[in-house]
Amino acid sequence: MYISILLILVSLGLIILPDRSDQISNEYLLNYTLTGFILNVFFGFVYNCRKFLMLNLICAVLIASHLKSTNIEIIQIPDLKDNQSVNLVEINLNEVENPESIANLLNNRLINVLVFQQCDPNWDYNLSMILNDKFPFNVKLIQLHPNGTAIFSKLPLTSSDTFMISSFPALKTSIIVNPGKDTISIMSAYIPSNSEVAEQEIIDQSYDELANYVKNFSSKSIVVGHFNQTYWSQNIVHLKNTLNLNNSRRIIYPIISIMPHDHIFYTSDLQCYAFSEVLNKSRVRIGSKAYFVTDKMYE
């Protein structure tokens, strides 16, 4: 019983208190607290402790509901017929061992947009050599430090813009899809972690700057980035609620030791009908992949 009370107090603290840790997040701890409640349910069943079992079962349901409530989008898979979709892959180049890993993405003919995070001048040269033939349209924001970003596309680009979020570069472009009918805005952004900036206020301000910029997008937008937080953190939940964004990732496995901090968000006038993680040969996650359509694409 005392273990259950301790877990309840820990759970309430993790849910209510803000997430300030860069090393281990509240959500990470909540997943393992949830596992603790489930184990207690098992022990309550084995030892026939009905009250103990029910208490832990209720707590497990509440925590699971809290984690799920921050990512509740349920999307119906559309009938694409012969129309075109936007099939986007985002890659964190810090996790890529060599350019061959990028070349392997070309084997998937469905992919038509590539978004790269942590792109420095060396990677800029390698990417251009590998991708320019099959992804002829591109826009880049490359600087000497490794926090540059680049977007390569098989689909035509109509405009682009660059700006800074707390000294970190961000890039926005518009892609023509279903020619003559739709354009989709795609933004690549980076939010610093607690180890990169001294104060949480700077991170909060970064999210405010990002939200204020995205508000100016007319419609049909995809926001891609490495945000250094899980999708259910307070900053991310506030960003999604403020901008009415949906999260393309819907499943997180609590056993995974490193929670993903890269995300692909999108507005409600798009539909994300497929999502998967991108892994290298060593089964290390280097990014994610999401497929999108607009209403006009499958009417």
N, C-alpha and C positions, 0 to 999 in steps of 0.2 A: 504493500500500500504506500509506503514512504517513497519507493522508487517512482510510482505513478504520480504522486504529488510533486516530486522534484521535476519530473518530465513535463508536467502541466505548467509549472512556474517557468521553466526554461522556454517552453513553447510560447507562452504569452509574452515573455520578454522579447523573444526573437521576432514575433509578429508585430508587436507594438513599437519597440525601439527601432530607431533608424539604423541602417546598415552602414557602419563606418570603417569596417575592416577591409584592408586590401589583400590580406593573406587568406582569409577564410570568411565566407559570406554567411549572413543569417540564413539564407535559403539552403546553403550547403548543410548547415547544422540542422535545419528543419527536416531535411530529408532523412538524416540519421536519427533524429528524434522520432520521426514517423516510424522508422524501422524498429526503434525501441518499443513503441506502443504495440506494434504488431507482434513482436516477440512476447510481450507481456500477455497479450490475448491468448497466445499459444499456451503459455504457462498456466494461465487461469483456467483454460480448458482442461489441461492435463491434470491439474490438482483440484478441479471442480470448485473453483472460487468464482461463483457467479457474479458477485458485485465487482470484484477485481477485473473480471473479464469484460463486463459491460462498460465500466469506467474507461478502460484502455481502448475499447472499441470505439466509443463515442469520441474520445480525444483523437484517435487515428483518423476518423471520418472528418473531424473539424479541420485538422491540419491539411489533409488531402484536399478538402474543399477550398481552403485558403490558397494553396499552391495552384489549384486548377482555376480559380476565379480570376487570376491574372492573365489567363490565356485561354479564353472560352470560345474562340472562333471555331465554328463548324462549317466547313465549306463543301458544297456539293460539287462533285467532279463534272465539269461541263462536257457537252458533246462538241468537240472541236471541228469535226467534219474536215473540210479542206482549208480552213482559215488558219491564220498565222498566230502563234503565241510568242511571248517574250520569255525565253528560257535563259535564266541568269545564274551565273556562278560567281561567288565572291571568294577570293583567296587571300589569306594572310601570308605574305611572302616571307615573313620571319620564320614560318614553319616549313618552308619549302627548301629541300636540300639542294636541288639542282634544276636547271631549266628543263630537263627531260620530263619532270613531273607536269610541267605546264603543257608541253607538247602532247602529252597523252590525252589531255582534254579535247584535242582536236579530233579524236576518234569518235566522239559523240557528235553526230551531225545536228542533233536537235539544239545544242547550245548555240545561242546567237549573241549573247552579251557576257563579257567578262569584266569583273570589277576587282581591282587589285589594291590591297592595303599594304602599308609599309614598303612603298616602292621608292628605292634610291636610284641614283643615276646609273649604277651598274645594272640593276634590274631593268631599268628603262631601255637600255641598249639591248639586253637579251630578249626582252619581250617584243621589241620592235622586229628583231631578226626572226623570231619564231612566228609571230602572229600577223604581221602586216598583209600577207597574201590572202589569208582566209578571213581576217577581221580588218577590212580596209579602213573602217571609220574609227577614229579614236580621239580622245581628249585626255590631257594629262596635267597634273600639277606636281612637278618633280622638284624637290629641293635637296640640298646637300645632306640634311639629316634624313633618317630612314622613314619619316612619317608621311612621305608623299603618297599620292594615289593616282590611279590611271583607269580609264574605262575603254575597252576595245569592243567593237560591235560589228556584226554583219549587216545590221540595219542602219539606214542613214541617220545622221545626227543633224538636228536643225539649229541648235543653239547650245551655248555652254557658259558657265559662270564659275568664278572661283572666289573664295573668301576664307577667313581664318576663324577658327573657334579656339579661343584661349591659346593662341600661337601655334595651333595645329591646322594644317590645310584641309579644306573641304572643297568638293567639286560637284557641280550640278550640270547635267546635260539633258536634252530632250531627244527622244528616239521616235522615228516615224514607224508606225506599225499599221498593218492593214491599209496600205497606201491610199491617201485621200480621205481617210475617215478618222484616224486616231493618232495622237502623240502621247507618249508616256514620259514623265519627268523621272530621272534617276539621279539620286544624290548619294555620294560617297563621303562619309564623315568619320572622324576619329575623336573619341572623348578620352581625355587622359585618366590614368588611374591614380590612386592615392600615393603611390610611390613616385609618380612623376610630378605631382604638384603638392605643395605644402599644406593646403587648406581645403576642406570639403566645400567651402564656399565657392572656390574656383570651379570645382566640378559642377556644382549646382548652377553656377552662372553659365557654364558651357552648355548645359542642357537648355537653359533659357534662350541662349543665343541660337541654338539649333532650332528650337521650336518657333522662334520669331521669324527665322528665315523660311522654314518649311511652310508657315502659314501663308506665304505669298504665292505658293504654287496653286495654280488654278484647279487642277483635278488630276486624277490618274497618276499617282506618284508612288515611287518605290524608294525607300530610304535604307541604304546599306551602310553598315559600319561596324567598327570594332569599338564597343562601348565600355569594355572593362567591367561590366556588371551583367548579372543574369537577367532574364526577361521579366522576372517578378520582383526585382528590386524597386525601391520607392521612386527613384529617378526615372526609371524606364516606364513604370506604370503611369506615372504622372505625364510623361511625354506622350504615351499612347492615348491616354484619356484626353489630353489637351488637343491633340491633332486628329483624334478618331482614327488612329492607325491600328492595323491588325498585324499579328505576328505570324510569319510563315512557318516557324518552328512550333510544333504542338506536342512533342513528346520529349521528355528528359528522363534518362534513366538514373535513378539516385545512386546506383552502385558506381557510376563513373566518378573518378576522383577529381577530375578537372571539369567544372561546369563550363559550357560554352559562353563566351562573352562577345561573340560576333553575332549580328542579327540582321535579318532582312525584314523590314516592315513595309506595309503597303496600305493604300487608301481603300475605302469600301467600294469604290467604283471599279476595282479590279478583283479578280478571283485568283487565289493561289491554289492550283489543283494538284501540285506535287512538290514535295520537299525531301531532301536527303542530305546527309553529311558527305563531304568530300574527303577521302582518306588517301594517304600515300601508300607506297608499297609496304611500309612498316606498320600499317594500320593506325597511323597517327593522323588525327583530324587536322586538315590544313584549311578548311573552309566549308562552305555549304552551297547548296544548289536549290533554286526555287523556280517553278514554272508558273507563268501568269497568263491570263486572258482578260480582255475587257468584254463587256456585254455585247458590243457590236461584232466581236470576233466570232461569236457562236450563235448569233440570232438566226 
